[in-house]
């Protein structure tokens, strides 16, 4: 063993200890709000939870308050069972969504997505069953399966719309094959695959060790603070590097600490600079 390896192992154990404390502190059902995951727990039927989770994650961009308002608006239009709304999606349902808007996602964008999901539900019964068709247990991570998932949905839409896919639908189905870090879809997969007091764990056919950490500017900053990541840009390669760093700490569950770390940014308003209110934060010794 080289002289540097004991230092690396020691540093890794220290970071794992800190992350475990954060997990115990923040990874609780009562702290989910204002995370969009809160909307999944408004429903008890797994079929509804899956649809709600997909839409909530897909619209998880922009300011937190705006995301909450938009999701309340959307699910209010979809009625008591979002699953049945999608399964029976028609021009009537499209009209109900026409005036919906979340930042640059329009009601027509959502309708295009739901039209594709209707075909998925009618043929496969669930989003999971369709996703599993493109999942390979021997893939290094979830990226190839997610790329197949997005690309097949876009192809399905194109076949019924003159061979074209709108920019809005491409944004909602942000495929890693197009270079996207796919933060929102990786967030959805975390919700569906992992199971604890926060994550729902509806999907049983995907190995949680294959998950990729949902990376955005805030998560990238926290990972730089911890010394797990050096770059400032959000990218697919960056998400994979961060995931590899977490896999060295928690090999079977690299996305385990995602929710707890995100709470620091949302609940504690962390900006990476030491302030008086930071004295009780587990990460304070890493901040400048």
Secondary structure, DSSP 8 states (H G I E B T S, - for coil): --HHHHHHHHHHHHHHHHHHHHHHHH-SGGG-TTSGGGGGGG--SHHHHHHHHHHHHHT--S-HHHHHHHHHHHHHHH-S-HHHHHHT--HHHHHHHTT-EETTEEHHHHHHHHHHHHHHHHHHSSHHHHHHHT--TTSSSSHHHHHHHHHHHHHHHHHTTTT---HHHHHHT--GGGT---HHHHHHHHHHH-BSSSSB----SS-GGG------HHHHHHHHHTTS----S--HHHHHHHHHHHHHHSTT-TTTTHHHHHHHHHHS---SS--GGGTT-TTGGG--
